[in-house]
């Protein structure tokens, strides 16, 4: 069994979060699990973040999403495939 995840590192959440969210909404049917992590809370909120997406569906579609995200300024996306 193969599992595909996309790891997304966002350098400037204030500048990039809306664009990332738009892409994830458009492709949302392929996202089984989404986990967002960033340091700090309230007035001490970090401007950097990490998203973990567990994907379903065709791997070719996962590559397309990864490329769209990776082409955004301040966003670094990687598709990771694991065999069990």
C-alpha positions as CSV (number, residue, x, y, z in Angstrom):
1,X,0.0,0.0,0.0
2,X,1.3,3.5,-0.9
3,X,0.6,6.6,1.1
4,X,1.1,10.1,-0.3
5,X,1.6,13.2,1.8
6,X,2.4,16.7,0.9
7,X,4.5,18.8,3.3
8,X,4.2,22.5,2.9
9,X,6.5,25.0,4.6
10,X,5.2,28.6,4.5
11,X,7.8,31.3,5.1
12,X,5.4,34.2,5.4
13,X,1.9,33.1,6.5
14,X,0.5,36.7,6.4
15,X,1.5,37.0,2.7
16,X,0.9,33.4,1.5
17,X,-1.9,31.8,3.6
18,X,-4.8,33.1,1.5
19,X,-3.2,31.8,-1.7
20,X,-2.4,28.5,-0.2
21,X,-5.9,28.2,1.2
22,X,-7.4,28.9,-2.2
23,X,-5.5,26.1,-3.8
24,X,-6.3,23.7,-1.0
25,X,-10.0,24.6,-1.3
26,X,-10.0,24.0,-5.1
27,X,-8.4,20.6,-4.6
28,X,-10.0,19.7,-1.2
29,X,-11.6,16.4,-2.3
30,X,-8.1,14.9,-2.6
31,X,-7.1,15.9,1.0
32,X,-8.0,13.3,3.6
33,X,-6.2,14.8,6.5
34,X,-4.8,18.3,7.0
35,X,-2.7,19.4,10.0
36,X,-1.3,22.9,10.3
37,X,1.5,23.7,12.8
38,X,3.0,27.0,13.7
39,X,4.7,28.3,16.8
40,X,3.2,30.9,19.1
41,X,-0.3,32.0,20.0
42,X,-2.3,35.2,20.2
43,X,0.0,38.3,20.0
44,X,3.1,36.0,19.8
45,X,1.9,34.2,16.6
46,X,4.7,33.0,14.3
47,X,4.8,34.1,10.7
48,X,6.1,30.6,9.6
49,X,4.1,27.5,9.3
50,X,4.1,23.9,8.3
51,X,1.1,22.0,6.8
52,X,0.9,18.2,6.5
53,X,-1.6,16.9,4.0
54,X,-2.6,13.2,3.7
55,X,-3.7,12.7,0.1
56,X,-6.1,10.3,-1.6
57,X,-6.7,9.7,-5.3
58,X,-4.3,9.8,-8.2
59,X,-0.7,10.5,-7.6
60,X,-0.6,12.7,-10.8
61,X,-3.1,15.0,-9.2
62,X,-1.0,15.2,-6.0
63,X,2.0,16.3,-8.2
64,X,-0.2,19.0,-9.7
65,X,-1.2,20.4,-6.3
66,X,2.4,20.2,-5.1
67,X,3.6,22.2,-8.1
68,X,0.9,24.9,-7.7
69,X,1.9,25.3,-4.1
70,X,5.6,25.2,-4.7
71,X,5.3,28.0,-7.3
72,X,3.9,30.4,-4.7
73,X,6.5,32.9,-3.4
74,X,7.6,31.9,0.2
75,X,6.1,28.4,-0.1
76,X,8.1,25.2,-0.3
77,X,6.0,22.0,-1.0
78,X,7.2,18.4,-1.2
79,X,5.3,15.3,-2.2
80,X,6.4,12.3,-0.2
81,X,5.3,8.7,-1.1
82,X,5.7,5.9,1.4
83,X,5.2,2.2,0.7
84,X,3.9,0.0,3.5
